[in-house]
């Protein structure tokens, strides 16, 4: 009878765990026992020679227990076998294997919230790959992790196999997704300076409520919880609590696995003021006090870590402008716990000389390299500058071509060189939008546009749009080249047709058809200029016999040939929802180089924004604008005059202020105007996700000077003013705005509008 040496009958587990302990159980080999031949049994797909190659013994060698044990381990480690048996048949070593099956197909059942392609990307197993239990269990865990990232901690995954012929199997993952695991409550322990509600606004994780059905921020996410800890730390450091720390952040899952209770335990510490603020340097020829203006805080102010970071960036930029490319700006902090002050000394020293050796761009499949590289403020061979690198990353993000932008650095081939790695993830840049809405000015409206913001990966933009409302129809086709002639010079062309029904306030209709050529370029970091030329055919018509004679005189067609320029200085922290900074504009138009119109027009204005100290979500704004237009040898036509009211002067209708023929009520427009507005925007105490905010405002202005002398035409330069309140709702269907204004200074012939409503959406 053949002697049994080793038997292993378990499924393969990666490295052959069942074989790990076999070395102690292999019986001794009798002396003189030599392997004459090796016979392989049970192999179907795998060649016998391949199996022999994993063995540690060969014919002519003795039956050695240690080598047998290692051979068994190596065979299991391949992952190719479900079972391996080594036995001795006289002088023959028999290797009997049971091969793991091959996966024929992978399927999912029960998945509703995650698509198959999302699940498939998480798997390591694929069709025509060897099936092993370890790999399946690993993939089960990956699927569970994916569901947990979407907030479904109660999800279960059961892998099952369907045996086929030729040692093949179909692998089916049966999924029970379960309900979303919500965050039922968020608690804070140790918070004495700020309320629970205030801290909940700071963190990204939110408590579950019915109105958060469009958000996943009320799902538990461990990574988001770590981010919340960092947000809390930044918030407290920004408020002067320099000793603040998060002791713990614990998420407890209910026994039903349907909700989490999250508890942050905080140590707030004491609040500090800024103490001494000094600047020192070892840079030759530099007076550190000349850079004092780059530090936006003084001794006695509440400590704010954000202001310190801002000062570091500004100082590095200022030194770069002074031709100090290699600098090391560091804050030396001395904390006086007894006095609760923090002394800061900014050390401006020479840094390590590092140059940019190479810039690598990866991840851009469609977008051309040059589109990304032209946004970089560094080039190969330049001195390395961390501040410029950070601004370069922001510039690439502002293109809005990419879902993710990550810029990192690695060591170069020399000690004084670095490699800049720009990694991007592209997103769809084509857009089709349909819109509907209602406004007091235009009535019901519909909107359609199709655009491509990154045409053929070149960064060029092409747009076709149409807006149709009860009182306005607008059609336009535009093309923009952002880097004309390979320079930071945007160039574009617009074709347009605009029809306006002005019967509501001035008894005429207006049609404009034409084109415009435009160029834009930066003059400084925040200063940009745009120049343009437009040629427009204007038709004034559909004038009833009851209209003012001064409107009837405007009937007919005219050609406007106009050159324009606009200077814009913009330091706002956000164009959509600013809370700091200013925007200033100066625009000039001159008509007369061809065409039938002759005039010179100027408008200048600006708005400043600032958060109310101590109430960061309360934002005040103060703005104003003036304008004048003068005819060059002829009167200015009504289509080129100014009109005031509606959005430009709340409390009054569109064209409700200014020269008016009182015999017909028609607005005639004016050639000089001014207006000013003060506003405070504030939260309503509701969760941010609801999107509600309120504002109070006061508007004032006047419009005057019409080229008419008639007792029936009233034209006063007296100030008009109104104040009121408003509500803005950033609804899932688009912004909804309501303003209620009460005029407090007006003329008897002005047209008032105490209630104003706007609603619009795109989808």
C-alpha positions in Angstrom: 0.0 0.0 0.0 1.4 3.4 -0.8 2.4 5.5 2.2 0.5 8.8 2.7 2.9 11.7 3.1 0.8 14.9 3.1 -2.9 15.6 2.5 -4.5 19.1 2.2 -8.1 19.3 1.4 -9.2 23.0 2.0 -9.9 25.9 -0.4 -6.9 27.9 -1.3 -6.6 31.0 0.9 -4.1 33.4 -0.7 -0.8 32.1 0.7 -1.9 28.6 1.6 -2.8 29.1 5.3 -3.7 25.4 5.6 -0.2 24.4 4.5 1.6 26.7 6.9 1.6 24.2 9.7 2.2 21.0 7.7 5.9 21.0 8.2 5.5 19.7 11.8 3.3 16.8 10.7 5.2 15.4 7.7 6.5 12.0 8.7 10.1 11.1 8.4 11.4 9.7 5.2 13.1 6.3 5.4 16.7 6.4 4.5 17.6 5.5 1.0 14.2 6.7 -0.2 14.7 8.5 -3.6 12.2 10.1 -5.9 12.3 8.2 -9.2 9.5 10.1 -11.0 7.0 12.8 -10.3 3.4 12.3 -11.6 0.8 15.1 -11.8 -2.9 14.3 -11.5 -6.0 16.4 -11.8 -4.7 19.2 -14.0 -7.0 20.5 -16.7 -6.0 24.0 -17.8 -2.5 24.1 -16.2 0.3 22.3 -17.8 2.0 19.5 -15.7 5.4 21.1 -16.3 4.1 24.4 -14.8 3.0 22.5 -11.6 6.4 20.8 -11.4 8.2 24.1 -11.6 6.7 25.1 -8.2 8.1 22.0 -6.5 11.2 22.1 -4.4 12.1 18.5 -5.2 13.2 16.7 -8.4 13.7 13.1 -9.5 16.9 11.8 -8.0 16.4 13.7 -4.7 15.3 12.1 -1.5 11.8 12.4 0.0 12.6 15.4 2.3 9.8 16.5 4.6 10.9 20.2 4.6 11.0 20.4 0.9 7.6 18.7 0.6 6.1 21.3 3.0 7.6 24.2 1.1 6.4 22.7 -2.2 2.9 22.5 -0.9 3.0 26.1 0.3 4.2 27.4 -3.0 1.5 25.6 -4.9 -1.2 27.0 -2.7 0.4 30.5 -2.9 -0.3 30.6 -6.7 -4.0 30.9 -6.0 -4.6 28.4 -8.8 -5.7 25.5 -6.8 -8.6 24.7 -4.4 -7.0 21.5 -3.2 -3.5 20.0 -3.3 -2.4 16.5 -2.2 1.2 15.2 -2.2 1.6 11.4 -1.6 4.2 8.8 -2.2 3.6 5.7 -4.4 6.7 3.6 -3.8 9.4 5.7 -5.5 6.9 8.0 -7.3 5.8 11.4 -5.9 2.2 12.0 -6.9 1.0 15.6 -7.0 -2.8 15.6 -7.1 -4.5 19.0 -7.7 -8.0 20.4 -7.9 -7.9 23.6 -9.9 -9.9 26.7 -8.8 -12.6 27.4 -11.3 -12.5 30.2 -13.9 -15.1 33.0 -13.5 -17.3 33.0 -16.6 -19.5 36.1 -15.6 -20.0 38.5 -12.7 -23.5 39.7 -12.0 -25.2 41.8 -9.3 -28.7 41.4 -7.9 -30.7 43.8 -5.6 -28.6 46.9 -6.4 -30.9 49.9 -7.0 -29.0 53.0 -5.7 -25.6 52.0 -7.2 -25.3 51.1 -10.8 -23.4 48.0 -12.0 -20.6 50.0 -13.5 -20.0 51.7 -10.2 -19.8 48.4 -8.4 -17.7 46.8 -11.2 -15.0 49.4 -10.8 -14.5 48.4 -7.1 -13.9 44.7 -7.9 -10.6 43.0 -8.5 -12.2 39.9 -9.9 -13.0 39.9 -13.6 -14.4 37.3 -16.1 -11.8 34.8 -17.2 -9.9 35.3 -13.9 -9.3 32.4 -11.4 -12.0 32.2 -8.7 -10.7 32.1 -5.1 -12.6 32.6 -1.8 -10.2 35.1 -0.5 -10.5 37.4 -3.6 -14.3 37.1 -3.4 -14.3 38.1 0.3 -12.1 41.0 -0.4 -14.4 42.2 -3.2 -17.4 41.8 -0.8 -15.7 44.1 1.6 -15.0 46.7 -1.2 -18.7 46.7 -2.1 -19.6 47.2 1.5 -17.2 50.1 1.8 -18.7 51.7 -1.3 -22.2 51.5 0.2 -20.9 52.9 3.5 -19.4 55.9 1.7 -22.9 56.5 0.3 -24.4 56.3 3.9 -25.8 52.7 3.8 -24.1 50.9 6.7 -26.9 48.3 6.9 -26.1 47.0 3.4 -25.3 43.2 3.1 -23.6 41.4 0.3 -23.9 37.6 -0.2 -21.6 36.1 -2.9 -23.0 33.0 -4.6 -21.6 30.8 -7.5 -23.4 28.9 -10.2 -21.3 26.0 -11.4 -20.9 25.5 -15.2 -19.2 22.9 -17.3 -15.4 23.0 -18.0 -14.8 24.1 -14.4 -16.3 27.5 -14.9 -18.6 29.4 -12.5 -20.9 32.5 -12.7 -20.3 34.7 -9.6 -23.4 36.5 -8.4 -23.3 39.2 -5.6 -26.7 39.3 -3.9 -27.1 42.7 -2.4 -29.5 44.0 0.2 -28.9 47.7 0.2 -30.9 48.7 3.3 -31.9 52.2 4.1 -29.6 55.2 4.3 -27.9 55.4 7.6 -28.6 59.0 8.6 -27.0 61.2 11.2 -29.7 61.5 13.7 -28.0 64.0 16.1 -24.8 65.8 16.5 -23.7 66.8 20.0 -20.9 68.9 21.3 -19.4 68.5 24.8 -17.3 71.2 26.3 -18.5 74.1 24.1 -19.1 77.1 26.3 -18.2 80.0 23.9 -20.3 78.9 21.0 -23.7 77.3 20.9 -24.4 73.9 19.4 -26.3 75.5 16.6 -23.4 77.8 15.7 -20.9 74.9 15.6 -23.3 72.8 13.5 -23.0 75.5 10.9 -19.2 75.2 10.9 -19.0 71.5 10.2 -19.9 69.8 6.9 -21.8 66.8 8.4 -25.4 67.7 9.0 -28.3 66.2 11.0 -30.9 64.5 8.8 -34.1 66.5 8.0 -36.7 66.2 5.3 -35.3 69.1 3.4 -31.9 67.5 2.9 -33.2 65.0 0.4 -31.0 66.5 -2.3 -27.8 66.3 -0.2 -25.7 63.5 1.2 -24.1 65.6 4.0 -26.5 64.0 6.5 -24.9 60.6 5.8 -22.1 59.4 8.1 -18.7 59.4 6.4 -15.5 58.8 8.5 -13.4 60.9 6.1 -15.9 63.8 6.4 -15.8 63.5 10.2 -12.0 64.0 10.1 -12.6 67.0 7.9 -15.1 68.3 10.4 -12.5 68.2 13.2 -10.2 70.3 11.0 -13.0 72.8 10.3 -13.7 73.2 14.0 -10.0 73.7 14.7 -9.8 76.4 12.0 -12.9 78.1 13.3 -11.7 78.4 16.8 -8.3 79.5 15.8 -9.9 82.1 13.6 -11.8 83.4 16.7 -8.7 83.6 18.9 -8.8 80.3 20.7 -5.2 79.3 20.1 -5.3 76.4 22.7 -8.3 74.8 21.2 -8.3 71.0 20.5 -10.8 68.3 19.6 -10.4 65.7 22.3 -12.5 63.1 20.4 -15.1 62.6 17.7 -17.2 59.5 18.3 -19.8 58.1 15.9 -22.2 55.6 17.5 -24.3 53.3 15.3 -27.7 52.4 16.6 -28.5 48.7 17.1 -30.8 48.8 14.1 -28.0 50.2 12.0 -30.2 53.0 10.7 -28.7 56.1 12.3 -25.6 57.5 13.9 -25.2 59.7 16.9 -22.0 61.9 16.6 -20.4 63.5 19.6 -17.5 66.0 19.5 -15.7 66.5 22.8 -13.9 69.9 22.8 -11.4 71.8 24.9 -11.9 75.4 23.9 -9.1 77.0 26.0 -8.8 80.7 26.5 -9.1 83.5 23.9 -6.0 85.4 22.9 -5.2 88.9 21.6 -2.3 89.7 19.3 0.6 91.0 21.2 3.8 92.4 19.7 3.9 92.2 15.9 7.5 92.5 14.5 9.3 91.8 11.2 12.9 90.8 11.0 15.2 90.0 8.1 18.7 89.1 7.1 18.2 90.0 3.5 20.6 92.7 2.4 19.1 96.0 1.4 15.7 95.3 2.8 13.9 97.4 5.4 11.4 95.0 7.0 9.2 97.9 8.1 8.5 98.8 4.5 6.5 95.6 4.3 4.3 96.4 7.4 1.3 97.1 5.2 1.1 93.5 4.2 0.2 92.5 7.8 -3.5 93.2 8.3 -3.7 93.1 12.1 -2.3 95.1 15.0 -1.5 94.5 18.7 -4.7 94.3 20.7 -6.8 92.7 17.9 -8.3 89.3 18.6 -5.9 86.6 17.4 -6.9 85.1 14.1 -4.8 82.3 12.5 -6.3 83.0 9.1 -4.9 86.6 9.2 -1.4 85.1 10.0 -1.7 82.8 6.9 -2.8 85.7 4.7 0.1 87.8 5.9 2.6 85.0 5.1 1.3 84.9 1.5 1.3 88.7 1.1 4.9 89.0 2.5 6.2 86.3 0.1 4.5 88.0 -2.8 5.8 91.4 -1.9 9.4 90.0 -1.6 9.0 88.4 -5.0 8.0 91.7 -6.4 11.1 93.3 -4.8 13.3 90.8 -6.7 13.9 88.4 -3.8 12.9 85.1 -5.5 14.3 82.8 -2.8 12.8 83.7 0.5 11.7 81.8 3.6 8.9 83.6 5.5 8.1 82.1 8.8 6.1 83.2 11.8 7.8 82.9 15.2 5.1 82.7 17.8 5.4 83.4 21.5 2.3 82.6 23.6 1.9 84.6 26.8 -0.6 82.5 28.7 -0.8 84.8 31.7 -1.6 87.9 29.6 -3.4 85.9 27.0 -1.5 87.5 24.2 0.4 86.0 21.2 3.5 87.8 20.0 4.4 87.2 16.4 7.6 87.9 14.6 7.7 87.4 10.9 11.2 86.2 9.9 12.1 87.2 6.4 15.1 85.2 5.5 16.8 83.8 2.4 15.5 80.5 1.5 17.0 77.5 -0.3 17.7 78.2 -4.0 15.4 75.9 -5.9 14.5 76.0 -9.5 11.7 74.4 -11.5 13.4 71.6 -13.5 10.3 70.3 -15.3 6.5 70.6 -15.3 4.5 67.4 -15.9 0.8 67.5 -16.8 -1.2 64.3 -16.4 -4.9 63.3 -16.4 -5.9 65.5 -19.4 -7.3 63.2 -22.0 -9.1 65.8 -24.1 -7.7 69.2 -22.9 -4.5 70.2 -24.6 -1.4 70.6 -22.4 -1.0 74.2 -23.4 -4.4 75.1 -22.1 -3.3 74.1 -18.6 0.3 75.3 -18.9 -0.7 78.9 -19.8 -2.5 79.2 -16.4 0.7 78.3 -14.5 2.6 81.3 -13.1 5.8 79.2 -13.2 7.8 77.8 -16.1 10.8 75.5 -16.5 13.9 77.2 -15.2 12.0 79.7 -13.0 12.8 80.1 -9.3 10.4 77.9 -7.4 7.7 79.9 -5.5 5.1 78.2 -3.4 2.7 81.2 -3.4 2.8 81.3 -7.3 2.2 77.5 -7.3 -0.9 77.9 -5.1 -2.3 80.7 -7.3 -1.6 78.6 -10.4 -3.7 75.8 -8.9 -6.6 78.3 -8.3 -6.3 79.6 -11.9 -6.6 76.1 -13.3 -9.6 75.4 -11.1 -11.2 78.6 -12.3 -11.2 77.3 -15.8 -14.0 75.0 -14.7 -12.8 72.3 -17.0 -11.8 69.8 -14.3 -13.4 68.0 -11.4 -10.1 67.8 -9.5 -6.9 69.7 -9.7 -3.9 68.7 -7.7 -0.4 70.2 -7.9 2.5 68.5 -6.1 6.2 68.7 -6.2 8.9 66.0 -6.2 12.7 66.1 -6.1 14.5 66.8 -9.3 17.7 65.3 -10.6 19.7 67.9 -8.7 19.4 69.1 -5.1 18.5 72.6 -6.2 15.8 71.5 -8.6 12.2 70.4 -8.3 9.6 68.8 -10.5 6.1 70.2 -10.6 3.4 67.6 -11.1 0.0 68.8 -12.3 -2.7 66.1 -12.1 -6.2 66.9 -13.3 -9.5 65.0 -13.7 -11.6 66.2 -16.6 -15.3 66.7 -16.5 -17.9 67.4 -19.1 -17.7 71.0 -20.4 -20.6 70.8 -22.8 -23.9 72.2 -21.5 -27.5 72.3 -22.6 -29.8 74.3 -20.4 -33.5 74.9 -20.5 -35.0 77.5 -18.3 -38.4 78.9 -17.2 -39.3 81.7 -14.9 -41.2 84.9 -14.3 -40.1 88.5 -13.5 -41.9 91.7 -12.9 -39.9 93.3 -15.8 -40.2 90.7 -18.5 -43.2 88.6 -17.4 -43.1 84.8 -18.1 -39.9 83.8 -19.8 -38.3 80.8 -21.3 -34.6 80.3 -21.8 -32.5 77.9 -24.0 -28.8 77.7 -24.5 -26.2 75.2 -25.8 -22.6 75.8 -25.1 -19.2 74.1 -25.1 -16.7 75.8 -22.8 -13.7 73.7 -23.9 -14.1 73.3 -27.6 -12.0 70.4 -28.9 -9.9 70.7 -25.8 -8.5 74.1 -26.8 -10.2 76.2 -24.0 -12.3 78.1 -26.6 -15.9 78.7 -25.9 -18.9 78.5 -28.3 -22.4 79.4 -27.2 -25.8 79.5 -28.9 -28.6 80.9 -26.8 -32.2 82.2 -26.9 -34.4 83.9 -24.4 -38.1 84.4 -25.1 -40.4 86.3 -22.7 -43.6 88.3 -22.9 -41.7 91.5 -23.5 -38.3 90.5 -24.7 -36.9 88.0 -27.3 -33.1 87.6 -27.5 -31.0 85.4 -29.7 -27.2 85.3 -29.7 -24.3 83.3 -31.0 -20.8 83.9 -29.5 -17.3 82.5 -29.8 -14.4 83.3 -27.4 -10.7 82.6 -27.8 -9.3 83.1 -24.3 -5.6 83.2 -25.5 -5.5 85.1 -28.8 -2.1 85.0 -30.5 -0.9 82.8 -27.6 -1.1 85.8 -25.2 -3.2 86.5 -22.2 -5.6 88.3 -24.6 -9.2 87.1 -24.9 -10.9 87.7 -28.2 -14.5 87.0 -29.2 -17.3 87.7 -31.7 -21.0 88.0 -30.9 -23.9 87.8 -33.3 -27.2 89.0 -31.8 -30.8 89.8 -32.3 -32.9 91.5 -29.6 -36.5 92.5 -29.8 -38.0 94.5 -26.9 -41.7 95.3 -26.2 -41.5 98.7 -24.4 -45.2 99.4 -24.7 -45.7 99.1 -20.9 -43.7 102.2 -20.1 -42.9 104.0 -23.4 -45.2 103.1 -26.3 -42.7 101.7 -28.7 -41.0 98.4 -29.8 -37.3 98.2 -30.4 -35.4 95.7 -32.5 -31.6 95.4 -32.6 -29.6 93.2 -34.9 -25.8 93.2 -35.2 -22.4 91.9 -34.2 -19.6 92.8 -31.9 -15.9 92.1 -31.8 -14.2 92.2 -28.3 -10.8 91.9 -26.7 -9.9 91.6 -23.1 -6.5 91.6 -21.3 -5.1 92.1 -17.8 -3.4 95.4 -16.8 -2.5 94.2 -13.3 -3.5 91.4 -10.9 -7.0 92.7 -10.3 -7.3 95.2 -13.1 -8.6 94.2 -16.5 -9.6 96.1 -19.6 -12.0 95.2 -22.4 -12.3 96.9 -25.7 -14.9 96.2 -28.4 -16.4 97.4 -31.6 -20.1 96.8 -32.4 -22.3 97.5 -35.5 -26.0 97.4 -34.8 -29.1 98.0 -36.9 -31.9 99.4 -34.7 -35.5 99.8 -35.6 -38.0 101.7 -33.6 -41.6 100.9 -34.5 -45.1 99.8 -33.6 -45.8 103.2 -32.1 -49.5 103.9 -31.5 -51.1 107.3 -32.5 -51.7 108.0 -28.9 -48.0 107.9 -28.1 -46.0 111.0 -27.2 -44.9 113.0 -30.2 -41.4 112.7 -29.0 -41.7 108.9 -29.2 -43.2 109.2 -32.7 -40.3 111.2 -33.8 -38.0 108.3 -33.0 -39.7 106.0 -35.5 -37.5 104.5 -38.2 -34.2 102.7 -38.6 -30.7 103.8 -37.7 -27.2 102.3 -37.7 -25.0 102.4 -34.7 -21.2 102.0 -35.2 -19.7 102.0 -31.7 -16.3 101.6 -30.1 -16.2 100.8 -26.4 -13.8 100.2 -23.5 -14.3 99.1 -19.9 -11.9 99.0 -17.0 -12.7 96.6 -14.2 -10.9 96.4 -10.9 -12.2 93.4 -8.9 -11.0 92.1 -5.5 -14.2 90.3 -4.5 -13.7 87.0 -2.8 -16.6 85.5 -4.8 -18.4 86.8 -7.9 -21.6 85.0 -7.0 -21.8 85.6 -3.2 -19.2 88.1 -2.2 -18.5 89.0 1.4 -15.4 91.1 1.0 -13.6 93.2 -1.6 -14.7 95.8 -4.1 -15.5 95.9 -7.8 -15.0 99.2 -9.7 -15.9 99.8 -13.4 -15.3 102.7 -15.8 -16.9 102.3 -19.3 -16.8 104.6 -22.3 -18.7 104.3 -25.6 -18.1 106.5 -28.7 -20.3 106.4 -31.8 -19.7 108.2 -35.1 -17.1 106.2 -37.1 -19.7 105.4 -39.7 -23.4 104.8 -39.0 -26.1 107.4 -38.3 -25.5 107.9 -34.5 -23.1 110.4 -33.0 -22.5 110.4 -29.2 -20.0 109.9 -26.3 -21.2 108.0 -23.3 -19.5 107.4 -19.9 -20.5 105.3 -16.9 -18.5 104.8 -13.7 -19.4 102.9 -10.6 -18.5 100.4 -8.0 -19.6 98.3 -5.0 -17.8 97.3 -1.9 -18.6 94.3 0.3 -17.7 93.7 4.0 -18.9 91.2 6.6 -20.2 92.8 9.8 -17.6 92.3 12.6 -18.7 89.6 14.9 -21.5 88.5 12.5 -19.6 86.9 9.6 -22.8 85.9 7.8 -24.1 89.4 7.8 -22.7 91.1 4.8 -23.0 94.8 4.0 -22.6 96.4 0.6 -22.4 100.0 -0.5 -22.4 101.0 -4.2 -23.1 103.7 -6.6 -23.0 104.6 -10.3 -23.1 107.8 -12.5 -23.5 108.2 -16.2 -23.7 110.8 -18.9 -24.2 110.7 -22.7 -23.7 113.7 -25.0 -24.7 114.0 -28.6 -21.9 114.9 -31.1 -23.6 117.3 -33.4 -27.1 115.7 -33.0 -29.5 114.6 -30.3 -29.1 111.2 -28.7 -31.8 108.8 -29.8 -34.0 107.1 -27.3 -32.4 103.7 -27.8 -29.0 105.1 -26.6 -30.3 107.1 -23.5 -30.4 105.9 -19.9 -33.5 104.5 -18.1 -33.8 104.2 -14.3 -36.0 102.0 -12.2 -36.8 98.3 -11.5 -33.6 96.5 -10.6 -31.6 99.7 -10.8 -33.8 101.7 -8.4 -36.1 99.5 -6.3 -39.4 101.0 -5.3 -39.9 102.3 -8.9 -41.0 100.6 -12.1 -38.7 100.0 -15.0 -38.2 103.4 -16.6 -40.3 104.7 -13.7 -37.9 107.6 -12.9 -36.8 110.4 -15.2 -38.2 112.7 -18.0 -41.8 111.8 -18.9 -44.5 113.2 -21.2 -47.3 113.6 -18.7 -49.9 113.9 -21.4 -49.3 110.3 -22.5 -47.3 108.9 -19.6 -44.4 107.8 -21.9 -40.9 107.7 -20.4 -38.4 109.5 -22.7 -35.1 108.4 -21.1 -32.4 110.8 -20.0 -28.8 111.7 -20.7 -27.5 112.0 -17.1 -28.1 109.8 -14.1 -26.8 108.8 -10.7 -27.8 106.1 -8.3 -26.6 104.7 -5.0 -27.6 101.6 -2.9 -26.8 100.4 0.6 -27.8 96.9 1.6 -27.3 94.4 4.4 -27.7 90.7 3.7 -28.4 88.4 6.7 -29.3 84.8 7.5 -32.8 84.1 8.8 -31.8 81.6 11.4 -32.8 78.7 9.2 -30.5 75.8 8.1 -28.2 76.9 5.3 -29.5 74.0 3.2 -32.9 75.6 2.8 -31.2 78.5 1.0 -33.1 81.4 2.6 -31.6 84.8 3.3 -33.0 88.2 3.9 -31.8 91.8 3.2 -32.7 95.3 4.0 -31.8 98.1 1.5 -32.0 101.7 0.7 -31.8 103.0 -2.9 -31.5 106.5 -4.2 -30.9 108.1 -7.6 -32.1 110.5 -10.3 -32.3 110.6 -14.1 -32.6 113.9 -16.0 -31.7 115.9 -19.1 -33.8 115.1 -22.1 -33.2 117.1 -25.4 -36.8 118.4 -25.3 -38.4 121.7 -24.3 -42.1 121.3 -23.6 -44.4 122.1 -20.6 -45.9 118.6 -20.9 -42.5 117.0 -20.5 -41.5 116.9 -16.8 -37.8 116.6 -16.2 -36.6 117.1 -12.6 -33.1 116.3 -11.2 -34.6 115.9 -7.7 -33.5 112.8 -5.8 -35.7 109.8 -5.6 -35.3 107.3 -2.8 -36.8 104.2 -1.4 -36.1 101.6 1.3 -37.4 98.2 1.9 -36.8 94.5 2.8 -36.4 91.5 0.6 -36.2 87.7 0.7 -34.0 85.4 -1.5 -34.6 81.7 -1.8 -32.0 79.6 -3.6 -34.5 76.9 -4.3 -33.8 73.6 -6.0 -35.6 75.0 -9.1 -33.6 78.2 -9.2 -33.4 81.5 -7.3 -36.6 83.2 -6.1 -36.5 86.8 -5.0 -39.1 89.1 -3.5 -38.5 92.8 -2.7 -41.0 95.1 -1.0 -40.0 98.8 -1.2 -41.5 102.0 0.0 -40.6 105.2 -1.9 -39.7 108.0 0.5 -38.7 110.7 -2.1 -40.5 110.9 -5.4 -42.1 113.1 -8.0 -45.8 113.0 -8.8 -45.3 111.7 -12.3 -43.0 108.8 -11.3 -44.2 105.3 -11.7 -44.0 103.3 -8.5 -43.5 99.6 -7.8 -43.7 98.5 -4.2 -43.6 94.8 -4.9 -41.1 93.1 -7.1 -40.8 89.3 -7.8 -38.3 87.3 -9.8 -38.2 83.6 -10.3 -36.0 81.6 -12.7 -34.6 78.2 -13.2 -32.4 76.1 -15.5 -32.3 72.4 -15.8 
